[in-house]
Each structure stands twice: as structure tokens, then as C-alpha cells.
Amino acid sequence: MPAKSKAQQMAAGAALAAKRGEGRKSDLKGASKSMEKSMTEDQLEDLAATPRKGKPAHVDDRRS
């Protein structure tokens, strides 16, 4: 599953680093914190590896 935005890709990268022990879990906030808890390392790697070129900065998926 590719990332939908630059923000999602970056959050996945931060969560992946924390899951691998390359960063501190206590430094995670918001989406990256929940991603680290709920996703496997393979899922995070897939999101983090998405190229950022052509992606919007943010995507609002909330339904009204």
C-alpha cells in the first residue's frame, strides 16, 4: 500500500525507525505513534519506501 501523501510517508519512516530501534519510541507523536503500535515492520517499510515526487503534502481523508 503506497503512501497517499508526503506527511504519511514521513510518519511511516519515523515509526519504522523507532520499531527497528534506530529512534526512540518516546519521541513519536500523532500518526507515527499509532503506526508504530498497529503496523508490522513490513507494512511500515512499504509505506516509507513510497517515492514522494508528485505526492501532496497532506491529504484529508475524513468524511463529512
Order of alpha helices (4+ residues) and beta strands (2+ residues): alpha-alpha-alpha
